[in-house]
Amino acid sequence: MGILGVIKKINRQNRTFVPVLQTDLILSEGEATPKQNIRACTLAQLEAILAEWQEPRFRAKQIWEWMWVKAVTDFDAMSNLSKALRTRLKDQFDLYPLFENKTQHSNDGTIKTQWLTHDGYKIESVLIPVPADERYTVCVSTQVGCSLTCKFCATGRMGRKRNLQGSEIFDQVVLVDRQARESFGHGITNVVYMGMGEPLLNYAQTMKSIEFLTAPAPMGLGMAARRITVSTAGISKMIRQLADDGFRSNLALSLHAADDAKRNEIMPINAHNSLEALMEALEYFYQKTGGRISYEYIAFQDYNDSIADAKRLVQLCRRQFPVRVNIIEYNPIDGSPFTKSGEQQLMAFGKYLTDHGVTVTVRRSRGKDIDAACGQLANK
């Protein structure tokens, strides 16, 4: 029957479709025919393939653990498999791991790493350590570049080259976890999907990566869903999809303006996802999941940091769901017309919110000296 025939058969039995011939088969340089990305297979698909090869069923779970728990980058590292099986796997599959390209260390302890994908693209992730709180956060990317052209963000200027596979998103967490253990003697505690790209425009692969992060060992890393936050620029349809799919992690909306006119100007996505549509989607999300929601709000001097802006933000915080606001310092990028709010204005803005019952955190930027702060990831 062959590998693709087995996969198609198991998909028919499960009444599902996996686009094996589209995104899961990747052509490596110099190869006449593509090898399948083995990490795009489900466990059932692996079991079916191994059954065709007349291998014991338990081998599939061994391979799965090597891929998703031990996160090896080479089939030869799968030491409890026979040499013959490892050779056969290498002949027909690839793991397509990420490889470290460049690493930068900030004066504040932040570490930015540029990873190289199998097809030569570069993506970035950031380790943000707060040893005093035993909090070690990794900020991961979900796309190579970004199709959204937010005026304050360097990544949007790159355009979108391609979506990342779930395995490539997952690898960032595993690799940065190793980095954290080597540098600080402590593993990753939190994951934020706030790097390059819009997670909800790579929905299936973003959800796949979270599935492997949260699945109990030995099927995954066993991370608590509440330790994961997905940030979106605001796609109301996909926020509703999260709710319908029983999303269990935290959701952050990159808000940055509390009225449509200003948000349209700095975030073109708002033209098709108005604030009212987003608020209704968030209400739906909270009703179905009870999940934690936050607003990310970059403060731009003389643009969105007035008391009038704060009043409009308070109104958005009085919808039918609890929300907290994270006020973020603006991190300058080349050619941007914006500057960060002055300290007094920032504090006055935050005080107005707290005086009106809004839970507020003012976040100080980390990694600015290595272009690792919010909005600065652009493979510089």
ABEGO torsion letter per residue (X at the ends): XEAAAAAAAAAAAAGBBBBAAAAABBBBBGBABBBBBAAABBAAAAAAAAAAAGBBAAAAAAAAAAAAAAGBABAAABAABBAAAAAAAAAABBAGBBBBABBBBBAAGBBBBBBBBAAGBBBBBBBBBBAAAGBBBBBBBABBEBABBBAABAAAAAEBABBBBAAAAAAAAAAAAAAAAAAAGBBBABBBBABBEBAAABAAAAAAAAAAAABBOAABAGBBAAABBBBBAGBAAAAAAAAAAGBABBBBBBAGBABAAAAAAABAAAAABBAAAAAAAAAAAAAAAGBBBBBBBBBBBGAAABAAAAAAAAAAAABABBBBBBBBBBBBBBGBABBBBBAAAAAAAAAAAAAAGBBBBBBBBBGAAAGABBGABAGX
